[in-house]
Amino acid sequence: MPRAVFVKWPLGHPLGEPQAPLQQRTVIFRALLRLVQAEEAGIIEELGYRWRRELYSEPEWPLLNRE
């Protein structure tokens, strides 16, 4: 089932800024969350994060469990 997330960030930075692990983990987490929660094909979710204007915290990884 095709699905994707999108961020309006500079070309070549799909996961975020260099040396910003919380930002990068957040984007990965949101992509994985979309993967497990998508109910129909063709979903493209714009994450809405702004380049260098957000504060990030560690994602809630247990939300990815599908039990």
N, C-alpha and C positions, 0 to 999 in steps of 0.2 A: 504494500500500500504506500504510494508516494506521499511524502510529507517533508516539510523543511521549516527552518527558522531563518530569519533575515535580520541583519543589523546594518544600519546606514553608517558604516565606518569606512575609513580610507581603504582603498584597494590594497590587498596584500596583508590585511590585518583581520581575518575572519573571526578570530577568537579574542581579539583585543590588543591592548598595548603590551609592548615588551616589558618584562619584569613586573607584571601585574597578575599574579597567580589567582587571586580571588576573582578578578574580573573574568579571567579565562575559564576558571572552573564554573562560574555562574553561567556562562554561555553554553558550555558543554552540558551542564545539568539541565538547562532549559531545553536544549535540543533532545536530550534523552527523555525528558519528561514528555515532550511532544510525541516522541516515538511511541511511548507506551500508552499515551492517552488518546491519540488520534482515533476517531471513530469512523472517519470516511477518508477516501483518497483525495489527493490534491490540496491538502491543507498547507498553507504557507502562513506562518505566524511571524509578524514583525515584533521583535522583542521590545522596541521602544527605548533602548538604552542610548544615551548620548555620549559621544566620544569625549573623554576626559572631563565629564561633568557628573559622574555618578559615584556613590560610595557603595561598595560591595561587601557582603558578609558571606561566610561559608554557607553553601547551599544545604538544604535539608535532604541529604541523600536517601534517608529511609523512605521518602515519598515515592521512590522509584520501584519499591517492592510491589509486585502485582499479586500478592497473596490475598 
